[in-house]
C-alpha cells in the first residue's frame, strides 16, 4: 500500500506542477519542514514553562498539531458522509443551478466598457 | 440646523437621491463621496450623544434614532469604510438601480447601529431587507429573481418575529422600547426570544441559513461584495448589544462554525464556498456573544470588524475572477494567478486573514474569542472553535485560492488583470487586513471595553501556526480525494421548500378537489335534476291534481292510467284546449289576487303594530 507521500507524488496535480506557485511537492515539503520547526519551538516553550493547558489535552505536546491535522481529516470524513446524502449532481440538467456558474448576462458587465 | 448631530444615514440617503439625478462617472463619484462623508460624520459625532424624537415620547420610552457610543461607532466606522471600498470596486457599474439600493442598504445598516430603541432598530432593519432585495434583483436573471423572492420571504418572516417580540416586550408590565440589552437570567420571555430568533434569521442561523448561500452567489459581481458585509454583521451588532451572555448562543455559534466548514468542503462554486465561510465566521462571533464576558464581547465585535474587510476582499477577488473569466465553478477555473497575479495576491491576503495567520487580521480578533472559551473553562466550545478554525484554513485558506488561482488548467484561456478600480478597492481592504493584523491596537482602541489580551505571545503564535500548518498538511493529504463535479449541496432550505410544496399540493388537492366535487354535483346532477323538474314537474303536478277528479268520476285504474298519460303528454306539449287554458289562467289570476290581498293586509297590520 502506498504511503500518503507516495500517493501525493503520484497525483496528477503533483506531476504537472502549477504555473505560478511551483510544484505541490515543494509546497508540501515546506509545510513538513515548518511543522517540524514549530514542534521544536513548542518543545522550547515547554522547557521555558511558557506552554499552558487548562483541560489536560490542550497542554499535551503537539495537541494543536493533532487538532489541525485530525480536525481537518475528521471534518472531511463527516463532509463525505453528509455529502453522500446532501450533494445533488447538476450534470444532467437544472439550468437554474448552472446559471450560477457562468455569468451570461450580468447587467454590470453589459454596461461596463472593459478598461 | 446643527450639522454636528446629522444622522449619518441621511447622508447616504441623500447620496442615493443624487445618484438618481446624475449620470456616468459623476454618479460613481457620488457613491464614493456619500459613505466617505458618512464616515467623517460618524468619527466626529460626540460620544454619549442621544438624539431622541420627543414628539413620540411615551410611558414605554422615547424614540431615539441616534445614540452614539463606542459600540455603535465601531460598527458605523466599519460599515462606511467597507462601503467606500465596495463602491470603489463597483465604480464601473453605471446603472443606478443597484447603486441606489446599495446606498439605502448601507444607510439602513448604519441606522441599526445607531438606533437607541427597538422601534427605530426595526424600521432600519426592514429597510435593509427591502433594499438588499433590490440589489439582488439588479442581476436581472431568473435565478436572481427566484433567489430574491425567497430572500425577501425569509427576511420578512424574521422581521415579523422581531415585530411580534417587540410588541410582546413593550406590552408586558414595565415594558420599554429601549434597546439596551436583555439579561439572560431575568428577561427571558416570549418577546425577547422572538426578537432573538428574528435577529438570528439575519445572522444566518440554521435552519434559516440557506438564504445566505443561495442569494449572495446569485447577485451581480459587485452586488455580492456589498451584500456580504451588512445584513449578517448588523445582526451581530444587535446580538452584541442585546443578547450578550445568552448561553444558547454559544452552541448555536459552534454549530454554525462547524456546519459552515462542512458545507464549504462540499461546494464547488467559489462564491458559494465563500458564502459558507461567512457562516463559519459568523459562528465564532455568535459564540463570543454567548460567552458574554468583556473579552468575548470585544472578540465578537472586533472579529465582526475584521471579518467585514477580509470577507469583502475575498468576495472582491472572486468577483474580479468572475468578471474576467465569466466562470465561478472552481473546476472550470485554475491557473488564474498567471493572468491576474495582483488579484491572486490580494486573494491570498484575504485567505491568510480568514485562516488567522499571525500578522493578518483574523489572528488578532478570532483568537480572542477562542482564548476566552479556553480560559473560561469551556472545553467543548473551545475544541469545536479550534477545529472550525482549522477547517477555515482548509476551504477558504487553501481550497478556494488553490483551485481558482494556482491549479493548472489549460482549458482556461488567459484573461486580463482586474480593472484598476477593482484592484484599488482590493488593495484598500488588504491594507486594512494587514494593519489590523500587525497593529491590533488601532482596532482595540475602538472596542467597547478595555482589551486585556495579548495576541502576539510566543505561545499564541507558535500554537496557531502549528494548527494552520498541520491543517495545511491535511489539505495536501486529502488532495487526491478531491473530485471534479458539477453539483450543489442541499441546504436547510430543502425543509421549507418541501414544506411549501407539500402545503401547495395539500391545498391543491383539498380545495381543488372540493371545487371539482361541487362542480360535478352542480353540473352533473343538480342542474340536470332542476331541468328535469321544470321540464316535467308541472305536467306531473297536473296529473296529481286531476287524480281525485278522475276517482270521483269513477274511472278504473287502467282508465286513470290512460288519462294520466294523455294529460301528461298534453301538459308537456302545452297543448290544452283553449277553454281549459282560459280556465287555468282565470284560476291562477284569482290565486294571485288572493295572495296580493293577504300580503297587503299583513303589511298594514305590521305598520300599525310599529306605530304603537
Interface residues (C-beta under 8 A of the other chain):
Chain A: X4 X7 X8 X11 X13 X16 X17 X18 X19 X20 X21 X24 X27 X28 X31 X32 X34 X35 X38 X39 X41 X42 X45 X50 X51 X52 X54 X55 X58 X62 X64 X65 X66 X67 X68 X69 X71 X72 X73 X74 X75 X76 X78 X79 X80 X82 X83 X86 X87 X88 X89 X90 X91 X96 X97 X98 X99 X100 X101 X102 X103 X104 X105 X106 X107 X108 X109 X111 X112 X113 X114 X115
Chain B: X90 X92 X93 X94 X95 X98 X138 X139 X140 X141 X142 X143 X146 X217 X218 X220 X221 X222 X258 X261 X262 X265 X266 X269 X271 X272 X322 X323 X326 X327 X328 X329 X332 X335 X337 X338 X341 X344 X374 X375 X377 X379 X382 X383 X386 X387 X390 X391 X393 X394 X405 X406 X407 X408 X416 X419 X420 X421 X457 X458 X459 X462 X463 X464 X465 X466 X467 X468 X469 X470 X471 X472 X473 X474 X475 X476 X477 X478 X479 X480 X481 X485 X486 X487 X488 X489 X490 X491
